[in-house]
Amino acid sequence: MESSSIAFITSEEVDHFRESGFVKLQVAISDEWILRLRDALERIRLSPGSSDAVITAEDGNSYFVNAGNLCFRNESVFAELMGSPMLLSIAEAICGPDFFPIQEFAVIKNRGDQSPVLWHQDVNNGQPGRTIMVGIYLDAADENNGALRVIPGSHKSKESICILEKQPSVVVDMKPGGILVHDLMIAHSSGVLESNPQRRVLYFEFMSSVQAIEENIYTREFVELRTRLIPVAIKFFGNNHAEEEQFQWQHPERARFGISSDLESELKAIYEHNMHVRPANYCFDFHSARA
Ligand SMILES: O=C(O)CCC(=O)C(=O)O
């Protein structure tokens, strides 16, 4: 990760995000982080759990395509990343100091899995701007290898996803370590891998607590439970990076989120509730489905 003397997200990048609904950041995670994260994901692949997805493709092979609840997988590197000043500063700059983490997961594309991600919005909430998905790329992505396609400005549109998905899109190429932030309302999709063996992306989803509750996207109970993950993750980061600058959490009610030093019990208390996130918004075309 870059030194903390460098702004993790610049005001120009925030402006670009607000206007277009996505922004590719200048900062990147280091090779050391990439290797640790890939190794942890590989161990999860070798013993998948109930929050993961393995599919069987037309070629008859099984492919590991999704891993959920990353901070609760006995792989502390994900909670460390969640608690890093880089990730939390990005969330704060866009969502505001009351941001909370909704979910964190990995999307793994493999050559041969034939699993495109169809056009969708992650959440169809009332207003864009204070809701983000931060994608951290562990592999390169380009037009023929699973790069995200986005429809610039679609996060501000009132059109349905069935209309939006027909609008002109742009492809966002990424390098390993690169970070792409998108608004949860932006229309996006991705294709299959044609030549690269894998494209692994870690996703960390955040939203303003006030927006989540005011727009009835999440209950207060959900928001409070997940907000507890922030001080826990900050401690995970601090335990392994004591010499680095720590994130200074500015949440207006942070005093209510005191945690014990038993971080594993804290994680268990958060994740044992198994709360469901809002489903994404896809176009289901009844006419084609009947034809
Ligand atoms: O990683 C991708 O290609 C897109 C994943 C995505 O949009 C999602 O899981 O909601």
The ligand as a Tripos MOL2 file, in Angstrom:
@<TRIPOS>MOLECULE
LIG
   10     9     1     0     0
SMALL
NO_CHARGES

@<TRIPOS>ATOM
      1 O1        -16.5930   -8.5800  -10.7600 O.co2     1 LIG1
      2 C1        -17.4430   -8.4170  -11.6440 C.2       1 LIG1
      3 O2        -17.2320   -8.6830  -12.8030 O.co2     1 LIG1
      4 C2        -18.7680   -7.8240  -11.2790 C.3       1 LIG1
      5 C3        -19.2640   -8.3050   -9.9720 C.3       1 LIG1
      6 C4        -20.5170   -7.6190   -9.5680 C.2       1 LIG1
      7 O3        -20.9270   -6.6420  -10.1280 O.2       1 LIG1
      8 C5        -21.2820   -8.1420   -8.4450 C.2       1 LIG1
      9 O4        -20.9270   -9.1780   -7.8960 O.co2     1 LIG1
     10 O5        -22.3120   -7.4960   -8.1020 O.co2     1 LIG1
@<TRIPOS>BOND
     1     1     2 2
     2     2     3 1
     3     2     4 1
     4     4     5 1
     5     5     6 1
     6     6     7 2
     7     6     8 1
     8     8     9 2
     9     8    10 1
@<TRIPOS>SUBSTRUCTURE
     1 LIG1         1 GROUP 0 **** ****
